[in-house]
Amino acid sequence: MISNSSGVQVGDGNTQHNHYYGLATPGVPLTEWWNDTWLSLTDPPLGAEIVLAGRQEQAAALRAALDSGPAVVEVGGELGALELKAFIAAALNGTPLGNRTLLIDDQAALRAHLAAQEPGILAVPTSLPLNEIPLRRPHTILVYGKLVPNPAVKVPALDEEQVERHLSVPIEPDRARSLGVLARRGLGQLWRALAKHRLFAFPPWARSADVRLRRLALLGGWHGDHDGDRAIVSEFTGVDNAEMAEMAAQAAADPDMALLGHLGQRWYVQAPEDSIVLLAPSFTEEDRAAFAGLAVRVLTTHGGSVAIRRGIAESLVVLAVRDGSADLVHRVVREVMSQANVSLADVLTYLAEASPTAFLDAVGTGCASSRAALELLAWPTEHFGGAVEALARMAAADPGSNQPDRPGASLAEIFEVTRPQTNAPRPVRLRALKRMLRDQPEVARTLLLDLLQSARHGTIGTLHPTPLLRDWPIPGVPPPAETYAAFRDVAGLALDDLDDDPERFLALIPLSDNLPDDQRSGFVERLMSLSGSVDDEEMRRCLSEALRELIALHTDVGDAPWAMSADELAPFRRAADALAPSQPADQTFWLFGDRWPQPEGVTRRRSSAEYFTELSRLRAEAVARILASGGLDALVALADRTGNGDLIGAALAQSPSTEHDDVLLTWLSEDRPASRPDIAFEYFALRIRRGTDYLDRTSDPTARARLLLARRDPENTDPGPEEAAVYWREFAVNGLGPGFTGVAKAAAGLISVGRFTAALDLIAMYAEQVDTREVAVEAATACEGFVRSAEEPRRLSGYDLQIVVELLERHRDALGPHRVTEIELNLVPLLRYDARTPTIHARLAEDPAFFAELVETAFRAEGSDETVDDPDQVARIRAIFRVLRSWRRCPGTGPDGTIDAKALAAWVEEARRRLSASGRLRLADGKIGAVLAFAEPDEDGSVPPLAVREVLEDADSDAMDSGLWGGLYNRRGVTMRGLRDGGAQERTLVERFREYERQAEGWPRSQRILRQLAGTYERESRKHDHDAEVWRRGIEW
């Protein structure tokens, strides 16, 4: 038999008495025990702020209960005797109650003190046979223990976050966090971990553990309801499942000193590191060999849960670091990494810490790894090189994405100059970067640029994993001199790697202003030298523009402390001039390639009149130069390259010359998309706004339509029949301004050329400002065209369509409810998940025949095997499903939200009559019940209201009851909670539905539904409590 007692076990097994607990048997004053025994046993002392963490309310309740002077006060909870005793002491110490309290641990002492005449408080554990003792005044008996059935004060487990917060002052934060979790598992476990003298905290199971207990400790954790876990535990311990369950229960019996803990069927070793260290002297070679074989089998195959896999992997770390079994663990990790037939993602960081060398060797041969494991191994200098080389290989193979969790990001955080995520000294990091440049040059070049960028702007990196047991210090912030030297190292490598590659120079230019003075000067000199060897005009343009942008940036913020002075910028100007391309179009490309370029010496604020004036002047001058050197063809070529022909056309229009008007008029009639009509359109738009009219100079319908569009006055423009098609095909719905009133006219024009999406987009933008019948008519026509259109992409969002649907609802009487209904049904698949179809829902609530029609369309009659293959009909059925699921208006609901009982009853009766005749009554009842859940409560707050309760009793339908249950349950919607919150929300609902049940007395069907809902929320509250406790105890596998 395995005993968990700490000496002589008596009573319920919750209290054990001997010197290991530091308990005196004759009866000790509470204050003396607290100050002289409890506080002196640990370092740091476990004071009241820790013992009462999360228990202040219970401590106050205990003091209040004792103040009332009863004969007996009972204190209980799922805690050990030592923890409850410490709670009592912490709650009463320093108070008059504490001064009157004696801690008594044996029956004789209790009898002796009961005989005393002076009243006192006698604190005794439940292990004493209290029923044999006459309880007389003037004393108060304070009974504490795990088995107290209905305690006056029920003490919860410690709040791990508060414990962590208090311990993080004297203890390193990561260890304080793990100690907080240990405290949640039991104060006795924390007391043992912090004991000054380990002999006093030596648990009894460590003195005489048999093979089964030793092996349970090595497993770390398992799920008792997982078949694979049970088989593994049974095989490893050599006992069947029944004996295993009994053995585990015994090992968890004493919360103060237990080897195991459990939460439901989640079993775990309370303190894995401490347990293995204590048991290590008793481990046999057979134990170690059996565990090694088990670890390889479990980790390389399917069968075990994440719990047992992580437990085994954690034990490997403990054995390697604390037990001196590094060679054994090395072999296990090597075999696991090479033989794995399953993903090791859940245990890779453990394997990396257990045997870094074996892990990196395996990764070097192509075995799978993870960023987290390699980030961890980059902390110590010993494994830094291997870790970053593996990350570099991963980065080279990485296809890339917009996600931040990429191998390249890990490398940037590890080498970051201001706070490197490694303890490797600067020379070691420099050598690693050089090797990377040699072996993975593209990865290294990207990394160097990232490091220069982060040094300039700072970085917010992710938190790298911390070691479980290895003594690898958390990387700190290097001193400023070290940071500067590391930055020079990175910059020097980037400069040395430039060679004469213009692409590398181009990448470094935006970061060159942050280089140290001497390195920056050298870089600019090399740029000047490069100018003579770059023949590609496009590359010269890119280099000179990058330099121009850098100069403009610094002149724009010339007063900033980090901005370069005019003298410092002068070499950059010379380099920009030396690298400038030869053609005017290339020299001024930057003015048209970016719609909002940064001219030198002008603020970039887009609201600045100075900015727009200067930009307009520069663009006009640039166009004049290009025109002079290459004519209109050069402008078209520039527009083709930039895609911004409109900017070129606007700049050309600033010239007073009209010599190009005739040519540009011919361009205006060309097909789009193309640069020439773009240039011409913006050219004439600007000229027309200045008062020139060109309509009489062309008879081409396309050119005339575009000239009308260039007026940008759609409210006062009426294109003729020949121009209308082009006009409305190219009509832009954006940029019309908040006061635009021609929505109906524009929508009709867009519809006339099949631009239904654009029409709906326009209507959605102005639906609130122009809410008229005319707009609604066009909206309905556009919707009908939109759903049957196959040519135009459906770019409208569900939000925009919902605005249109609500516009149609406001005018449904004018449009006709049947028409609006069809539109809503056709739009349902395109609306958002929370789509509202107000006309359909209103008709459903008003017309039982319409409800019956939808149900009959969407559902087969009971017993029918009819199938639907027509795609349009399938789409309609799916739309009806969504409509019925989103229906929230209870029949009989008046404008004020109250229920007309007669109207509701009549609606239900007629709907059920129709659907009974068509063989769909059970389905219909379910839908009816679901919508009844949305009936507003009665004035007294009762749910469901009286009218609904009467309907339920009259219908006598289980399907309707079930529908109401589901509707009430789903009405709650999505919930959010913190990780530690547990089921508090659900407990509130339990109380609410119990009250609803009481109010529904006399309506048994309603009462049953409400009782079932209360029971459901009660179960959910327990589940959420369990989930929160899993997280708080650190067993979230």
ZAFIVEX-218767 format. One line per field, with one value per residue (C-alpha): x, y, z; residue in one letter. Coordinates in steps of 0.5 Angstrom, whole numbers, plus 500, padded with zeros to 3 digits. Each point is the difference from the previous one (the first is absolute). Layout:
x <- X_...
y <- Y_...
z <- Z_...
type <- A_...
END
This chain:
x <- 500_502_500_500_499_506_500_494_494_493_493_498_508_499_505_506_504_508_506_500_494_503_494_500_495_498_497_504_497_499_504_506_499_499_506_505_499_496_503_507_500_500_504_497_495_493_497_492_500_502_496_494_501_493_497_499_492_501_505_495_494_504_501_493_498_504_498_493_502_497_502_503_503_502_505_501_501_504_506_505_500_507_497_494_504_504_494_497_506_501_493_500_507_501_492_497_497_507_503_494_502_503_502_499_502_498_494_503_503_493_497_504_499_492_501_503_495_503_496_504_500_503_502_500_500_495_504_499_493_496_494_503_501_495_500_498_501_504_504_499_503_502_500_504_501_499_494_496_493_497_505_498_507_502_507_501_507_505_500_506_501_500_505_504_500_502_506_502_504_505_500_501_494_500_501_494_496_501_499_494_497_503_496_494_501_501_503_504_503_503_502_504_503_502_502_507_501_498_500_494_497_502_493_499_499_507_503_497_497_499_501_493_501_506_498_494_504_504_494_498_493_494_493_496_495_505_500_507_503_497_503_507_499_498_506_505_498_498_493_493_496_496_506_503_494_500_508_499_494_505_506_495_497_503_500_506_505_497_504_494_494_494_495_494_504_506_506_506_507_499_507_504_507_500_496_505_506_498_498_507_504_495_500_503_503_494_495_505_500_493_498_505_497_493_502_502_494_495_503_501_493_493_496_502_496_504_500_504_505_501_501_505_504_500_503_505_502_500_504_505_501_499_501_507_497_502_503_494_495_505_499_492_500_504_496_493_503_502_494_494_494_496_500_505_497_497_507_506_501_501_504_505_501_501_506_501_506_496_494_505_504_493_497_507_498_494_495_494_501_496_502_498_505_506_498_501_507_502_500_507_506_502_494_499_504_496_493_501_503_494_496_503_499_493_499_504_494_495_495_498_493_498_500_505_502_505_507_503_496_503_507_499_497_506_506_496_505_497_497_502_496_507_505_506_505_501_506_496_494_505_503_493_498_506_499_493_502_504_495_494_501_493_497_506_499_493_502_505_495_495_505_502_492_499_506_497_492_500_497_494_503_496_501_505_499_504_503_497_506_506_504_500_499_495_504_500_501_508_503_500_507_499_493_504_506_495_496_507_501_494_501_507_498_494_505_505_495_498_506_497_493_496_494_503_502_493_497_505_499_494_503_507_498_500_508_505_504_506_496_495_505_503_494_498_507_499_494_503_505_494_497_506_498_492_498_493_496_494_505_503_493_498_507_499_493_502_505_495_495_505_502_493_498_506_498_493_502_506_499_499_506_502_499_507_502_501_508_498_495_505_504_493_498_506_499_493_502_506_495_494_498_501_492_496_494_505_502_493_497_499_495_495_502_497_494_502_508_504_503_506_499_493_496_496_494_494_496_505_499_508_500_495_503_507_498_496_506_505_495_499_507_502_494_503_507_498_496_505_505_495_494_493_503_504_494_497_506_500_493_500_506_497_492_499_498_495_506_503_494_499_507_500_493_504_504_496_501_495_504_498_493_498_504_498_493_501_503_494_496_505_498_502_504_505_505_498_493_502_504_495_495_503_503_493_497_505_499_492_500_504_494_502_495_502_493_499_507_499_494_503_495_505_504_494_498_507_499_494_503_506_495_499_493_495_494_500_502_495_504_497_498_507_504_496_503_507_498_497_505_506_496_504_495_506_502_493_500_495_495_499_492_500_500_494_502_507_497_496_505_505_494_499_507_500_504_496_505_502_493_499_507_498_493_503_504_495_494_499_501_495_495_495_495_503_507_497_497_506_503_495_502_507_499_496_506_505_498_499_506_506_505_501_504_496_505_495_500_495_500_498_495_497_499_496_496_498_498_496_496_499_496_497_493_502_504_496_501_500_506_504_499_503_506_502_499_505_505_500_506_504_498_504_500_495_496_493_495_494_495_500_500_495_495_502_498_493_498_500_499_506_504_497_502_507_500_497_505_506_498_498_494_501_501_501_507_499_507_501_506_498_506_495_495_506_502_493_499_507_498_493_504_504_494_496_507_500_493_499_493_495_493_495_505_498_503_502_503_494_497_493_498_494_504_505_496_496_507_502_494_499_508_499_494_503_506_497_496_507_503_505_497_506_505_495_499_508_500_494_503_507_497_495_507_500_494_501_499_494_500_502_506_498_502_497_494_493_498_505_499_493_502_505_495_494_505_503_505_507_503_498_502_507_500_499_505_505_498_501_506_503_497_506_505_507_504_506_504_507_504_499_493_497_492_498_496_496_499_496_496_498_498_496_497_498_496_497_498_497_496_497_497_493_503_504_503_503_502_504_503_503_502_504_503_502_503_504_503_502_503_504_502_503_504_502_502_504_503_503_502_504_504_501_503_505_497_497_502
y <- 500_507_505_507_502_504_496_497_501_501_501_502_500_508_501_497_502_500_504_501_504_505_498_500_495_503_506_506_507_502_507_496_494_505_505_494_494_502_506_498_493_503_505_505_500_498_506_501_504_493_495_505_501_500_498_507_499_493_503_506_495_495_506_502_493_500_507_497_495_493_494_497_503_496_502_495_500_495_501_497_501_504_505_501_501_505_503_501_502_506_502_501_501_507_501_499_493_498_501_496_494_493_495_493_494_494_498_501_507_501_497_504_507_499_499_507_505_506_500_499_498_493_498_493_496_495_494_500_497_506_496_497_507_504_507_505_507_504_498_500_494_502_494_499_495_497_496_506_499_507_504_507_502_497_502_500_498_506_505_498_507_504_495_501_508_499_495_504_505_495_495_500_501_494_496_504_498_493_500_504_494_495_504_499_493_500_505_493_500_507_499_494_504_506_496_502_493_495_494_503_500_494_496_493_497_502_496_493_501_493_499_502_507_501_499_504_506_499_500_507_500_497_500_494_500_499_493_501_503_495_494_504_501_493_497_505_498_493_501_499_506_499_499_506_505_498_501_507_501_499_504_506_499_505_507_502_495_496_498_500_505_500_504_495_495_504_497_504_500_506_502_496_502_500_493_497_503_497_493_500_496_495_499_494_499_496_506_504_495_499_507_501_495_503_507_498_496_505_506_497_497_501_498_504_507_506_500_494_502_506_497_495_506_504_494_499_507_499_494_503_507_497_493_499_496_504_494_496_506_502_493_501_506_498_494_504_505_495_495_505_498_505_507_502_508_499_497_503_506_495_495_506_502_492_499_506_497_494_504_505_494_497_507_500_494_502_498_505_506_506_507_500_494_504_506_497_497_507_502_497_501_493_498_507_498_494_503_506_496_495_507_502_494_500_507_499_494_505_502_506_503_506_497_502_493_498_498_506_504_495_502_507_500_496_504_507_505_503_494_494_493_497_500_499_505_505_497_493_503_504_493_497_506_499_492_502_504_495_494_504_506_502_499_504_506_500_499_506_505_498_501_507_501_498_504_506_499_496_493_496_493_494_497_494_494_499_494_495_498_502_506_504_508_504_504_507_507_501_507_506_499_492_502_505_495_495_505_502_492_499_507_497_494_503_505_494_496_506_498_504_497_506_496_499_508_501_496_504_507_501_498_503_507_496_497_503_506_496_494_505_504_494_497_507_500_493_502_505_495_496_505_499_492_500_500_498_507_497_498_507_503_495_502_508_500_496_505_506_497_499_508_502_496_504_507_499_499_504_502_493_498_494_504_500_507_504_498_493_499_504_493_497_505_499_493_501_504_496_494_504_497_503_501_505_495_496_506_502_493_501_505_496_493_502_504_503_501_504_506_503_506_499_497_494_502_498_506_505_505_501_492_500_506_498_493_503_504_495_495_506_501_493_499_506_497_493_503_504_494_494_503_497_493_501_502_494_496_503_499_492_499_504_498_508_503_504_504_501_502_505_503_501_504_505_502_506_497_497_497_493_500_497_494_499_500_494_497_501_495_495_493_500_498_503_506_505_500_501_506_503_499_504_505_502_500_505_504_500_502_506_502_497_495_495_497_503_498_493_496_493_497_497_507_504_495_501_507_500_496_505_505_497_502_494_504_505_495_496_496_499_493_499_502_497_493_502_506_495_494_505_504_500_499_502_508_502_504_500_505_495_500_497_493_497_503_497_493_500_501_495_495_502_497_494_503_498_499_507_503_496_503_507_499_496_507_505_495_505_506_499_495_501_496_501_497_494_499_500_496_494_500_500_494_496_501_499_493_498_503_495_505_505_498_501_504_503_499_496_507_504_495_500_508_499_494_505_506_495_498_508_500_493_503_504_494_494_495_494_504_502_493_497_505_498_493_500_505_495_496_507_503_499_495_504_502_504_499_504_499_493_500_505_495_494_503_503_494_493_498_503_496_494_501_501_494_496_503_498_494_493_497_495_493_503_498_506_503_507_500_507_505_506_496_498_507_502_495_502_507_498_496_506_505_495_499_508_501_504_503_496_500_504_505_507_507_501_493_497_493_500_493_499_502_495_495_501_500_493_497_502_498_493_499_501_496_495_499_500_495_505_501_498_504_506_499_500_507_503_498_503_507_500_501_507_502_506_498_502_506_496_498_493_496_497_505_497_500_496_495_499_499_494_497_500_497_495_499_497_503_507_499_498_506_505_497_501_507_502_497_503_507_501_500_500_500_503_499_500_494_500_502_493_499_506_503_493_500_507_497_494_504_504_494_497_506_500_493_502_506_494_496_497_500_493_500_507_498_493_505_505_494_497_506_502_493_501_506_497_495_505_504_494_498_508_499_494_503_506_496_496_506_503_493_500_494_502_494
z <- 500_498_506_499_508_503_506_504_496_504_499_493_497_499_506_502_506_501_500_492_501_505_504_508_503_507_497_498_500_493_500_502_495_494_502_503_496_493_498_502_496_493_496_498_506_498_503_501_493_497_504_499_493_497_507_503_500_503_505_502_500_505_505_499_502_506_502_501_505_498_503_494_494_494_494_494_493_495_504_504_508_500_495_504_506_497_497_507_503_495_500_508_501_503_502_507_497_499_507_503_495_501_495_502_497_505_504_507_499_497_507_504_497_500_507_501_503_496_493_494_492_499_493_499_494_498_501_507_503_502_501_506_503_504_497_505_501_501_494_493_496_493_496_493_495_493_502_504_496_500_503_502_497_493_498_493_497_500_494_496_497_507_503_494_501_507_498_494_505_503_495_492_496_497_506_504_494_501_507_500_496_505_505_497_500_507_505_503_493_501_507_498_494_504_506_504_502_495_506_503_493_498_498_502_493_499_505_498_493_496_493_498_504_497_493_501_502_493_496_502_498_497_498_504_495_494_498_497_506_505_496_500_508_501_496_503_507_499_503_497_499_507_504_497_501_508_500_497_505_505_498_499_507_504_497_504_498_494_495_495_499_495_497_498_496_499_504_501_504_505_500_494_501_508_500_495_504_506_497_496_505_500_492_498_493_498_502_495_495_500_500_494_496_502_498_493_499_502_497_493_499_501_506_506_501_500_508_500_495_503_507_497_496_507_504_494_502_507_500_495_505_507_500_496_495_494_496_500_498_495_497_501_496_494_499_501_495_495_501_501_495_503_501_506_500_507_503_496_505_506_495_499_507_502_495_496_497_497_498_496_497_498_497_496_497_497_506_501_505_503_501_507_501_496_504_506_498_498_507_503_496_500_495_497_493_499_501_496_494_500_500_494_497_502_497_493_499_503_494_504_502_504_506_505_503_495_501_497_506_505_497_500_508_502_496_502_502_506_503_497_502_502_505_494_501_494_497_500_496_495_498_500_495_496_499_498_495_497_500_500_497_498_507_503_495_502_508_499_497_506_505_497_500_507_503_496_502_506_500_504_500_502_507_499_503_507_503_504_504_497_503_494_502_497_495_503_497_498_502_495_498_498_496_496_499_498_495_497_499_496_496_498_498_496_497_498_497_495_495_493_500_499_503_507_500_498_506_505_498_504_506_499_504_506_499_504_497_497_497_497_497_497_498_496_497_497_497_497_497_498_496_494_500_500_492_501_500_504_506_500_500_506_504_499_502_506_502_498_505_505_499_500_506_504_497_502_507_501_507_502_505_495_494_496_499_493_500_502_494_495_498_499_495_496_500_498_494_498_500_496_494_493_498_503_500_505_504_502_500_508_499_496_503_507_500_506_500_504_497_503_505_500_506_498_503_495_503_499_494_499_499_494_497_500_498_494_498_500_496_495_499_499_495_496_500_498_495_497_500_497_499_501_499_506_504_498_502_507_501_498_505_506_499_501_494_503_504_494_496_506_500_492_501_504_493_497_493_496_495_502_501_493_502_507_497_496_506_504_495_501_504_507_504_497_501_495_501_508_498_496_505_505_495_498_507_503_493_501_507_498_495_493_497_495_498_494_497_500_497_503_505_505_500_501_506_503_499_504_505_501_502_506_501_499_504_494_494_496_494_494_497_497_506_505_500_500_505_505_499_502_506_506_506_505_501_499_507_506_497_493_499_493_503_497_493_500_503_494_495_503_500_493_498_504_506_506_505_499_500_507_502_499_503_506_501_500_503_506_496_495_502_495_496_494_503_503_493_497_505_499_493_501_505_495_495_505_502_492_498_498_497_505_506_507_504_504_508_504_504_494_497_507_500_493_503_506_494_497_506_502_493_499_500_494_497_502_505_496_495_506_503_494_500_507_499_494_504_506_498_499_506_507_504_505_494_501_495_503_495_500_508_500_495_504_507_496_495_503_492_498_506_497_493_502_504_495_495_504_504_497_503_506_496_494_496_495_498_496_495_497_502_500_505_504_501_502_505_503_500_504_505_501_501_504_505_500_502_506_500_504_497_503_502_500_499_507_500_504_498_498_503_495_494_502_501_494_496_503_499_493_498_504_496_493_502_503_493_496_505_503_507_504_496_500_508_501_496_504_506_498_499_506_504_497_503_505_507_504_505_506_496_499_494_496_500_502_493_498_506_498_493_502_505_494_495_504_495_502_494_502_507_497_495_506_504_494_499_507_500_494_501_505_494_500_507_502_507_503_500_508_500_500_500_503_495_499_508_499_495_504_505_495_497_507_501_493_502_506_497_495_505_497_493_501_493_501_506_498_494_505_505_494_498_507_501_493_503_506_496_496_506_503_493_500_507_498_494_504_506_494_498_507_502_494_497_494_496
type <- M_I_S_N_S_S_G_V_Q_V_G_D_G_N_T_Q_H_N_H_Y_Y_G_L_A_T_P_G_V_P_L_T_E_W_W_N_D_T_W_L_S_L_T_D_P_P_L_G_A_E_I_V_L_A_G_R_Q_E_Q_A_A_A_L_R_A_A_L_D_S_G_P_A_V_V_E_V_G_G_E_L_G_A_L_E_L_K_A_F_I_A_A_A_L_N_G_T_P_L_G_N_R_T_L_L_I_D_D_Q_A_A_L_R_A_H_L_A_A_Q_E_P_G_I_L_A_V_P_T_S_L_P_L_N_E_I_P_L_R_R_P_H_T_I_L_V_Y_G_K_L_V_P_N_P_A_V_K_V_P_A_L_D_E_E_Q_V_E_R_H_L_S_V_P_I_E_P_D_R_A_R_S_L_G_V_L_A_R_R_G_L_G_Q_L_W_R_A_L_A_K_H_R_L_F_A_F_P_P_W_A_R_S_A_D_V_R_L_R_R_L_A_L_L_G_G_W_H_G_D_H_D_G_D_R_A_I_V_S_E_F_T_G_V_D_N_A_E_M_A_E_M_A_A_Q_A_A_A_D_P_D_M_A_L_L_G_H_L_G_Q_R_W_Y_V_Q_A_P_E_D_S_I_V_L_L_A_P_S_F_T_E_E_D_R_A_A_F_A_G_L_A_V_R_V_L_T_T_H_G_G_S_V_A_I_R_R_G_I_A_E_S_L_V_V_L_A_V_R_D_G_S_A_D_L_V_H_R_V_V_R_E_V_M_S_Q_A_N_V_S_L_A_D_V_L_T_Y_L_A_E_A_S_P_T_A_F_L_D_A_V_G_T_G_C_A_S_S_R_A_A_L_E_L_L_A_W_P_T_E_H_F_G_G_A_V_E_A_L_A_R_M_A_A_A_D_P_G_S_N_Q_P_D_R_P_G_A_S_L_A_E_I_F_E_V_T_R_P_Q_T_N_A_P_R_P_V_R_L_R_A_L_K_R_M_L_R_D_Q_P_E_V_A_R_T_L_L_L_D_L_L_Q_S_A_R_H_G_T_I_G_T_L_H_P_T_P_L_L_R_D_W_P_I_P_G_V_P_P_P_A_E_T_Y_A_A_F_R_D_V_A_G_L_A_L_D_D_L_D_D_D_P_E_R_F_L_A_L_I_P_L_S_D_N_L_P_D_D_Q_R_S_G_F_V_E_R_L_M_S_L_S_G_S_V_D_D_E_E_M_R_R_C_L_S_E_A_L_R_E_L_I_A_L_H_T_D_V_G_D_A_P_W_A_M_S_A_D_E_L_A_P_F_R_R_A_A_D_A_L_A_P_S_Q_P_A_D_Q_T_F_W_L_F_G_D_R_W_P_Q_P_E_G_V_T_R_R_R_S_S_A_E_Y_F_T_E_L_S_R_L_R_A_E_A_V_A_R_I_L_A_S_G_G_L_D_A_L_V_A_L_A_D_R_T_G_N_G_D_L_I_G_A_A_L_A_Q_S_P_S_T_E_H_D_D_V_L_L_T_W_L_S_E_D_R_P_A_S_R_P_D_I_A_F_E_Y_F_A_L_R_I_R_R_G_T_D_Y_L_D_R_T_S_D_P_T_A_R_A_R_L_L_L_A_R_R_D_P_E_N_T_D_P_G_P_E_E_A_A_V_Y_W_R_E_F_A_V_N_G_L_G_P_G_F_T_G_V_A_K_A_A_A_G_L_I_S_V_G_R_F_T_A_A_L_D_L_I_A_M_Y_A_E_Q_V_D_T_R_E_V_A_V_E_A_A_T_A_C_E_G_F_V_R_S_A_E_E_P_R_R_L_S_G_Y_D_L_Q_I_V_V_E_L_L_E_R_H_R_D_A_L_G_P_H_R_V_T_E_I_E_L_N_L_V_P_L_L_R_Y_D_A_R_T_P_T_I_H_A_R_L_A_E_D_P_A_F_F_A_E_L_V_E_T_A_F_R_A_E_G_S_D_E_T_V_D_D_P_D_Q_V_A_R_I_R_A_I_F_R_V_L_R_S_W_R_R_C_P_G_T_G_P_D_G_T_I_D_A_K_A_L_A_A_W_V_E_E_A_R_R_R_L_S_A_S_G_R_L_R_L_A_D_G_K_I_G_A_V_L_A_F_A_E_P_D_E_D_G_S_V_P_P_L_A_V_R_E_V_L_E_D_A_D_S_D_A_M_D_S_G_L_W_G_G_L_Y_N_R_R_G_V_T_M_R_G_L_R_D_G_G_A_Q_E_R_T_L_V_E_R_F_R_E_Y_E_R_Q_A_E_G_W_P_R_S_Q_R_I_L_R_Q_L_A_G_T_Y_E_R_E_S_R_K_H_D_H_D_A_E_V_W_R_R_G_I_E_W
END
